[in-house]
Amino acid sequence: MEKMQRRTRVKICGVTNRADAETAIEFGADALGFNFYPGSKRFIELEKEAAWIRKLPPFVTKVAVMVNPTFAEAERVLALPFIDALQLHGREEADFCAQVARLGRQFFKAIAVRDAASLENVERFCTPHILLDAFSPTAFGGTGKQIDLDLAAQFAATSHDGMRVILSGGLTPENVAEAIRRVRPFAVDVASGVEIEGDPRKKDREKLHAFIQAAQTAV
């Protein structure tokens, strides 16, 4: 019997408002990312936005995106009942990730893929959830710069069975299906690729629909 093709999961990142969150959910997003890094164009203040995030349906994974947090900050966010996972998107070292792992909560470690050396010994980060993003010398993600798909595909193909690769970096409704075919990730992650042009704080409804549909039907 032919093995059933696993559907690629979709995470919409950089969500800043309830309307965009609900639209993404309507179209079938599996996860939403909320950026708690003050240096991001998509930053939201947890205290101001918690009320509507708390009301989002439980079947959608709510991910807190942080950059170089202190352990106390990471622990506080992971303790929130409406946050399901943490995404470490900075230069967090292995010992910090080991501390976070001991909390027993799901977390992703983002890696800025500059070259093959960037992807060596990722097991040191103590999580099976590895998010691959394009390297930028000026920003921690969300740049729209496309990741090197050859490097990403090689990494995904040689990862051990328990690794869950989340592909990010310059994905759009037009290129996500091909990226999935080449890399075969567990999930894809998008921010700038589904935004209203010129406004990083708002998502484009048509782009959201096209991206999620293309990702979920890619074979």
Backbone bond lengths (Angstrom), bond angles and torsions (degrees), N, CA, C in turn:
res aa  C-N    CA-C-N  psi(-1)  N-CA   C-N-CA  omega(-1)  CA-C   N-CA-C  phi
1 M - - - 1.466 - - 1.527 109.41 -
2 E 1.311 117.03 136.61 1.471 121.65 -178.83 1.519 110.18 -68.60
3 K 1.306 116.68 135.64 1.460 121.92 -179.33 1.521 110.14 -67.67
4 M 1.323 116.10 133.61 1.457 120.71 -179.22 1.534 110.66 -69.93
5 Q 1.316 116.65 135.61 1.461 121.68 179.96 1.523 110.35 -74.57
6 R 1.324 116.85 126.69 1.461 121.08 178.50 1.525 109.72 -77.09
7 R 1.317 115.68 133.23 1.460 120.26 177.99 1.522 110.37 -73.50
8 T 1.307 116.07 136.32 1.460 121.32 176.93 1.521 110.05 -74.99
9 R 1.303 115.57 130.54 1.460 120.22 178.46 1.527 110.23 -78.21
10 V 1.333 115.62 156.18 1.474 121.08 -176.07 1.521 110.32 -126.50
11 K 1.330 114.78 127.20 1.466 121.20 174.74 1.534 108.48 -114.75
12 I 1.318 116.02 125.60 1.460 122.13 175.30 1.517 106.96 -98.74
13 C 1.315 116.32 117.45 1.465 120.55 -173.53 1.529 111.39 -107.26
14 G 1.319 115.06 162.95 1.458 120.51 179.31 1.506 113.32 71.37
15 V 1.339 116.95 29.57 1.469 120.49 178.18 1.530 108.62 -74.56
16 T 1.328 116.08 129.23 1.468 120.08 -176.09 1.518 114.08 -116.95
17 N 1.338 117.52 -5.82 1.460 118.84 -175.75 1.529 110.86 -150.47
18 R 1.317 114.43 159.92 1.465 120.47 -174.90 1.528 112.33 -65.43
19 A 1.335 117.24 -39.51 1.467 120.14 -177.64 1.525 111.03 -59.77
20 D 1.334 117.38 -44.57 1.458 119.99 179.62 1.526 111.06 -67.13
21 A 1.318 116.89 -37.47 1.460 120.45 177.90 1.525 110.38 -61.32
22 E 1.322 116.70 -46.04 1.461 120.72 -177.97 1.527 111.75 -67.82
23 T 1.332 116.74 -34.88 1.460 120.03 177.06 1.524 110.77 -65.84
24 A 1.318 116.53 -44.46 1.465 120.53 178.77 1.526 110.86 -60.98
25 I 1.318 116.20 -41.40 1.467 120.38 178.51 1.524 110.53 -65.65
26 E 1.325 116.20 -42.07 1.467 121.13 178.48 1.530 111.23 -55.63
27 F 1.330 116.67 -39.51 1.459 120.94 -177.12 1.527 113.36 -84.87
28 G 1.340 116.79 -5.43 1.454 119.22 173.21 1.510 117.12 109.34
29 A 1.330 118.59 17.07 1.463 120.43 177.55 1.528 110.08 -60.97
30 D 1.314 116.06 141.41 1.461 121.52 179.18 1.521 112.29 -90.30
31 A 1.327 116.53 -27.20 1.457 121.05 -176.61 1.520 110.06 -148.61
32 L 1.326 115.21 152.98 1.464 122.44 177.29 1.526 108.52 -127.15
33 G 1.334 115.38 139.65 1.454 120.26 178.24 1.511 111.52 -110.67
34 F 1.326 115.43 133.20 1.465 122.35 179.85 1.520 108.18 -117.61
35 N 1.328 115.97 123.37 1.455 121.02 -171.37 1.521 111.27 -90.99
36 F 1.320 115.47 113.56 1.457 121.61 179.40 1.528 112.34 -103.15
37 Y 1.334 115.51 19.67 1.463 121.32 177.46 1.523 109.15 -94.65
38 P 1.345 119.07 114.09 1.469 121.74 -175.79 1.521 114.74 -58.14
39 G 1.322 117.48 -22.69 1.458 120.21 -179.43 1.518 114.02 -80.69
40 S 1.327 117.12 -3.51 1.463 120.53 -177.85 1.528 111.97 -88.74
41 K 1.324 115.73 147.59 1.473 121.24 173.84 1.524 110.82 -68.43
42 R 1.312 116.29 -14.64 1.472 121.39 -177.56 1.531 111.70 -109.46
43 F 1.307 116.01 18.39 1.471 121.80 -178.43 1.525 111.71 -62.93
44 I 1.326 115.68 136.67 1.458 120.96 170.18 1.522 109.06 -126.82
45 E 1.310 116.17 149.53 1.458 121.44 177.59 1.519 108.80 -87.53
46 L 1.300 115.65 120.31 1.453 121.81 -174.98 1.529 112.15 -54.89
47 E 1.310 116.09 -45.06 1.463 119.89 -176.38 1.528 112.20 -62.96
48 K 1.327 117.09 -33.37 1.466 120.75 -177.70 1.531 112.45 -81.55
49 E 1.321 117.26 -27.90 1.462 120.68 -172.26 1.530 113.60 -106.49
50 A 1.304 117.39 -4.56 1.466 120.52 -173.88 1.518 113.21 -59.25
51 A 1.327 118.06 -34.33 1.469 120.78 -174.04 1.522 112.00 -60.07
52 W 1.347 117.51 -46.50 1.469 118.35 -178.15 1.524 112.38 -80.30
53 I 1.330 117.22 -29.90 1.467 118.69 176.27 1.525 109.37 -63.82
54 R 1.310 116.39 -39.26 1.461 121.97 -179.47 1.531 111.97 -61.00
55 K 1.336 117.00 -27.94 1.466 121.31 -176.19 1.528 113.81 -89.01
56 L 1.318 117.39 -3.33 1.459 119.68 178.72 1.525 109.86 -68.47
57 P 1.341 117.88 150.82 1.464 120.42 -174.94 1.524 112.87 -62.37
58 P 1.326 116.24 146.77 1.461 120.78 -175.76 1.518 114.88 -68.71
59 F 1.338 117.91 -19.01 1.464 119.33 -178.34 1.524 112.84 -77.75
60 V 1.331 118.13 -7.45 1.463 121.79 176.77 1.528 108.73 -100.02
61 T 1.322 116.01 128.36 1.463 120.77 -179.40 1.519 109.97 -74.93
62 K 1.338 115.42 123.74 1.471 120.89 178.59 1.530 109.10 -99.14
63 V 1.337 115.33 119.69 1.462 121.19 -173.58 1.525 110.62 -114.26
64 A 1.313 116.11 125.60 1.466 121.73 175.95 1.520 108.34 -90.13
65 V 1.328 117.12 120.77 1.462 121.91 -179.62 1.529 108.73 -97.89
66 M 1.338 115.76 122.73 1.465 120.54 -179.00 1.524 109.34 -131.57
67 V 1.312 115.76 152.27 1.461 122.10 -179.81 1.523 108.81 -123.08
68 N 1.312 116.04 117.38 1.466 122.62 178.63 1.530 112.93 49.43
69 P 1.334 118.32 49.10 1.462 119.11 178.64 1.526 110.62 -73.58
70 T 1.315 116.42 162.91 1.458 119.61 167.19 1.524 107.19 -75.90
71 F 1.310 116.41 164.03 1.454 118.69 178.54 1.524 110.65 -63.53
72 A 1.324 116.81 -38.42 1.462 120.47 179.07 1.523 111.23 -61.31
73 E 1.339 117.14 -39.88 1.465 120.79 178.40 1.523 110.89 -65.86
74 A 1.322 116.62 -44.15 1.462 120.17 179.14 1.521 111.15 -63.53
75 E 1.304 116.40 -42.30 1.462 120.96 -179.76 1.522 111.29 -64.03
76 R 1.335 116.43 -40.41 1.468 120.60 -179.32 1.528 110.83 -64.02
77 V 1.331 116.65 -43.89 1.462 120.02 -179.31 1.526 111.23 -67.52
78 L 1.319 117.75 -41.47 1.463 120.52 -179.79 1.525 112.39 -67.94
79 A 1.313 116.42 -19.99 1.464 119.76 178.84 1.528 112.15 -79.57
80 L 1.325 117.52 -11.75 1.460 120.64 -179.30 1.529 110.05 -68.48
81 P 1.322 118.38 133.00 1.465 120.39 -175.51 1.526 114.32 -67.92
82 F 1.327 118.14 -18.76 1.462 120.57 -178.35 1.526 112.95 -101.57
83 I 1.331 117.06 7.52 1.463 121.77 174.16 1.522 108.39 -108.81
84 D 1.332 115.64 125.94 1.460 121.02 -175.57 1.527 113.58 -96.70
85 A 1.320 116.37 -26.35 1.465 119.49 -175.38 1.526 109.65 -155.81
86 L 1.318 114.78 160.11 1.461 122.66 178.46 1.518 109.01 -116.00
87 Q 1.325 116.44 137.24 1.462 121.74 174.24 1.508 109.15 -113.65
88 L 1.318 116.65 114.58 1.458 121.95 178.62 1.523 107.55 -91.19
89 H 1.323 115.78 111.84 1.468 119.71 -170.09 1.531 112.64 -117.57
90 G 1.320 115.54 25.06 1.461 118.64 179.71 1.512 112.08 -118.66
91 R 1.330 115.30 -139.50 1.462 121.03 -178.56 1.531 110.86 -105.56
92 E 1.305 116.10 37.12 1.461 120.10 -177.99 1.533 110.35 -62.04
93 E 1.320 115.77 132.86 1.457 120.50 -177.96 1.524 111.50 -87.91
94 A 1.322 115.19 170.64 1.454 120.90 -175.42 1.519 112.80 -60.84
95 D 1.325 117.63 -39.19 1.470 119.10 -178.21 1.526 111.45 -66.65
96 F 1.330 117.15 -34.55 1.464 120.20 176.71 1.527 109.78 -67.09
97 C 1.318 116.94 -44.02 1.465 120.86 178.79 1.521 110.82 -61.81
98 A 1.319 117.30 -35.96 1.465 120.58 177.95 1.532 110.24 -64.05
99 Q 1.325 116.70 -38.08 1.467 120.47 175.79 1.525 110.82 -61.81
100 V 1.319 115.89 -46.77 1.458 120.62 -179.74 1.530 110.27 -63.08
101 A 1.319 117.11 -40.26 1.459 121.10 -179.64 1.516 111.55 -59.48
102 R 1.321 116.45 -33.47 1.465 120.04 -179.29 1.523 112.89 -68.65
103 L 1.325 117.21 -12.61 1.467 120.36 175.88 1.530 111.16 -74.16
104 G 1.323 116.49 -15.51 1.453 120.58 177.30 1.514 114.90 75.66
105 R 1.329 116.99 20.04 1.458 121.26 179.76 1.528 109.95 -113.41
106 Q 1.322 115.21 154.45 1.461 120.18 -179.16 1.529 110.67 -68.38
107 F 1.323 116.21 134.77 1.465 118.97 172.40 1.511 110.46 -146.62
108 F 1.341 115.05 151.39 1.455 123.33 177.69 1.520 108.24 -106.10
109 K 1.306 117.11 144.66 1.458 121.20 170.89 1.508 108.50 -114.18
110 A 1.324 116.01 118.48 1.459 121.57 177.79 1.522 110.07 -83.93
111 I 1.315 115.34 139.91 1.462 121.66 177.83 1.523 108.42 -124.41
112 A 1.316 115.90 125.19 1.463 121.03 175.23 1.526 107.77 -80.34
113 V 1.321 116.11 110.19 1.467 120.85 -172.36 1.529 110.13 -84.40
114 R 1.320 114.01 102.02 1.463 120.64 179.45 1.531 110.90 -95.96
115 D 1.337 115.21 -39.19 1.462 122.11 179.88 1.518 107.53 -160.81
116 A 1.334 115.93 -177.39 1.463 119.93 -177.77 1.522 112.21 -60.70
117 A 1.326 116.46 -32.01 1.465 119.97 -179.36 1.537 111.79 -64.02
118 S 1.331 116.25 -25.82 1.468 119.99 179.45 1.518 111.71 -61.98
119 L 1.324 116.12 -24.27 1.460 121.18 -172.25 1.527 113.24 -105.26
120 E 1.318 116.79 13.96 1.454 120.48 179.18 1.526 110.90 -83.41
121 N 1.317 116.29 139.40 1.458 123.52 172.54 1.530 113.31 54.15
122 V 1.330 117.05 45.69 1.463 119.60 179.81 1.524 111.95 -69.64
123 E 1.324 118.08 -14.44 1.461 120.92 178.26 1.526 111.79 -60.72
124 R 1.331 116.35 -20.71 1.465 119.58 -179.00 1.518 112.59 -65.45
125 F 1.334 117.38 -15.78 1.459 120.24 -178.61 1.535 113.05 -84.40
126 C 1.316 116.99 -1.15 1.473 122.50 170.17 1.527 114.17 62.67
127 T 1.323 116.79 30.95 1.458 120.82 175.23 1.521 109.49 -146.32
128 P 1.332 117.76 142.72 1.467 119.16 175.59 1.518 112.75 -81.79
129 H 1.345 117.04 -7.12 1.456 121.80 -176.57 1.533 109.21 -96.33
130 I 1.321 116.28 100.44 1.463 121.81 -177.34 1.524 109.13 -112.97
131 L 1.325 115.92 119.39 1.462 122.07 179.74 1.527 108.65 -99.36
132 L 1.314 115.77 122.30 1.459 121.37 179.65 1.522 109.56 -97.38
133 D 1.328 116.18 124.02 1.463 121.02 -179.47 1.523 109.12 -128.35
134 A 1.315 115.94 159.83 1.466 120.44 178.20 1.520 109.75 -71.48
135 F 1.320 115.80 141.20 1.460 120.13 177.59 1.518 111.04 -72.96
136 S 1.330 115.83 137.01 1.460 121.99 171.75 1.521 107.91 -138.95
137 P 1.326 118.27 133.97 1.466 119.95 179.07 1.526 112.86 -77.22
138 T 1.329 116.84 -7.72 1.471 119.58 -173.00 1.521 114.67 -117.75
139 A 1.328 118.68 -10.24 1.460 119.34 -174.61 1.522 110.94 -150.02
140 F 1.338 115.80 154.85 1.459 122.35 175.77 1.529 108.87 -98.21
141 G 1.331 116.32 76.76 1.454 120.80 176.72 1.514 113.60 82.69
142 G 1.343 114.47 172.24 1.453 121.25 177.27 1.508 115.00 70.02
143 T 1.334 117.18 23.02 1.465 120.25 -175.65 1.530 113.03 -91.34
144 G 1.324 116.92 -18.31 1.461 120.32 -173.99 1.513 113.65 83.66
145 K 1.325 116.74 -2.00 1.466 121.12 178.72 1.525 109.19 -74.08
146 Q 1.333 116.87 134.31 1.455 119.87 -175.36 1.524 111.90 -81.26
147 I 1.307 114.74 137.75 1.453 121.70 178.67 1.524 109.53 -71.91
148 D 1.322 116.14 156.64 1.459 121.85 174.79 1.534 107.12 -74.65
149 L 1.315 117.02 104.11 1.459 120.93 -175.16 1.525 112.60 -68.47
150 D 1.317 117.87 -27.73 1.458 119.92 177.58 1.519 110.58 -65.13
151 L 1.335 116.55 -45.10 1.462 120.19 178.03 1.523 110.84 -64.94
152 A 1.328 116.14 -42.27 1.462 120.06 -179.94 1.522 111.10 -63.28
153 A 1.327 116.92 -42.06 1.459 120.98 -179.55 1.526 111.31 -65.79
154 Q 1.318 116.24 -40.65 1.463 120.05 178.77 1.521 110.55 -63.57
155 F 1.322 116.00 -42.38 1.465 119.98 179.04 1.518 110.81 -63.23
156 A 1.333 116.58 -47.91 1.462 120.40 -178.26 1.519 111.51 -62.11
157 A 1.318 116.65 -37.79 1.465 120.65 -177.59 1.518 112.76 -70.27
158 T 1.319 116.82 -27.25 1.463 120.32 -176.61 1.520 112.91 -104.11
159 S 1.340 118.04 1.38 1.462 121.15 179.31 1.521 109.78 -72.62
160 H 1.328 115.80 150.84 1.469 118.39 178.55 1.531 109.98 -70.75
161 D 1.312 116.17 165.41 1.460 121.56 -169.94 1.525 113.85 -60.19
162 G 1.313 117.62 -29.73 1.460 119.54 -177.14 1.513 114.35 -81.22
163 M 1.342 117.89 -7.13 1.461 121.14 -177.26 1.522 110.84 -76.55
164 R 1.318 115.59 134.15 1.461 121.06 175.45 1.523 108.40 -113.26
165 V 1.310 116.07 107.59 1.461 122.35 -176.01 1.517 109.55 -90.24
166 I 1.332 115.67 125.35 1.464 121.94 175.51 1.525 106.65 -108.25
167 L 1.313 116.29 120.49 1.464 121.26 -175.39 1.517 110.66 -95.92
168 S 1.320 115.85 128.74 1.459 122.31 178.79 1.522 108.51 -138.86
169 G 1.325 116.00 176.47 1.452 119.86 175.35 1.509 114.28 102.74
170 G 1.333 116.85 89.29 1.456 121.29 173.91 1.509 115.08 75.58
171 L 1.317 118.20 18.52 1.464 120.15 178.97 1.524 110.93 -76.68
172 T 1.323 116.09 144.35 1.462 123.22 -179.30 1.529 108.62 -140.44
173 P 1.324 117.24 169.20 1.469 118.34 175.01 1.530 112.76 -58.23
174 E 1.322 116.62 -28.71 1.460 120.92 -176.33 1.531 113.38 -79.72
175 N 1.335 118.11 -28.31 1.470 118.90 -173.70 1.524 114.70 -114.74
176 V 1.334 117.51 -5.15 1.465 118.55 -172.88 1.522 112.67 -66.91
177 A 1.322 118.20 -37.78 1.467 119.49 -178.81 1.528 111.07 -63.15
178 E 1.322 116.95 -44.09 1.460 120.77 178.50 1.524 110.77 -64.93
179 A 1.339 117.17 -39.43 1.467 120.42 177.71 1.521 111.04 -61.67
180 I 1.324 117.00 -40.19 1.463 120.88 177.87 1.525 110.77 -65.61
181 R 1.309 117.06 -42.07 1.471 120.13 179.97 1.534 111.30 -62.76
182 R 1.316 116.28 -34.83 1.459 119.75 -177.64 1.529 112.77 -80.83
183 V 1.319 116.91 -38.72 1.466 120.52 -172.47 1.528 113.15 -98.71
184 R 1.324 117.28 -32.12 1.462 122.90 -175.93 1.530 111.53 56.18
185 P 1.346 117.43 55.52 1.460 120.05 -179.31 1.519 111.67 -78.61
186 F 1.308 115.54 164.16 1.463 120.80 172.24 1.529 109.75 -68.41
187 A 1.344 116.00 -37.70 1.466 120.97 -177.85 1.517 109.68 -151.14
188 V 1.333 115.32 161.02 1.461 121.57 172.00 1.529 108.49 -118.38
189 D 1.313 114.60 152.75 1.461 121.88 -175.35 1.526 108.31 -131.46
190 V 1.329 117.22 132.01 1.461 120.27 -177.74 1.525 110.62 -139.55
191 A 1.329 116.02 143.15 1.473 122.05 173.25 1.523 108.45 -129.58
192 S 1.328 116.78 -75.82 1.466 120.11 -174.58 1.518 112.90 -63.66
193 G 1.324 118.30 -28.61 1.456 121.45 -175.96 1.510 115.31 -68.00
194 V 1.338 117.75 -12.39 1.465 120.36 178.68 1.532 111.65 -123.41
195 E 1.310 116.04 22.20 1.472 119.93 -179.31 1.523 111.96 -94.03
196 I 1.322 114.84 156.20 1.459 120.46 169.91 1.524 107.54 -63.82
197 E 1.300 116.91 131.51 1.461 120.36 -176.47 1.523 111.07 -56.93
198 G 1.319 115.50 126.15 1.453 121.03 178.80 1.515 114.79 86.54
199 D 1.333 118.08 -1.27 1.466 120.71 -178.85 1.525 109.67 -135.40
200 P 1.336 117.74 93.38 1.462 120.40 -177.29 1.526 114.32 -69.95
201 R 1.321 117.33 -4.98 1.457 119.95 -178.02 1.532 112.91 -99.25
202 K 1.327 116.95 1.34 1.466 119.59 -179.85 1.520 110.71 -134.69
203 K 1.323 114.95 139.14 1.453 120.70 178.94 1.526 110.10 -91.50
204 D 1.321 115.62 150.67 1.456 123.63 176.93 1.526 108.05 -92.95
205 R 1.318 116.62 120.87 1.462 121.11 -175.16 1.531 112.24 -57.59
206 E 1.314 117.35 -45.74 1.460 120.45 -178.45 1.536 111.65 -66.15
207 K 1.319 116.57 -39.01 1.460 119.90 178.05 1.525 111.21 -66.49
208 L 1.326 116.40 -40.51 1.466 119.79 177.19 1.523 110.83 -57.90
209 H 1.326 114.69 -49.17 1.464 119.24 -178.42 1.519 110.75 -61.33
210 A 1.332 116.93 -47.63 1.463 121.12 -177.29 1.523 111.25 -64.33
211 F 1.328 117.17 -39.95 1.474 120.38 -178.26 1.524 110.46 -66.00
212 I 1.319 116.98 -50.00 1.467 120.75 -176.64 1.517 110.39 -64.07
213 Q 1.309 116.76 -41.68 1.467 119.90 179.38 1.529 110.60 -63.87
214 A 1.327 116.56 -45.42 1.460 120.16 -179.14 1.530 111.59 -63.40
215 A 1.334 116.46 -40.12 1.463 120.34 -178.64 1.521 111.56 -69.40
216 Q 1.307 116.24 -42.09 1.461 120.06 -174.38 1.529 113.30 -77.38
217 T 1.317 117.04 -16.25 1.469 119.67 -179.93 1.522 112.30 -108.60
218 A 1.323 117.01 1.34 1.472 120.29 179.89 1.522 110.57 -64.51
219 V 1.312 116.39 136.09 1.471 120.90 179.20 1.521 109.92 -129.99
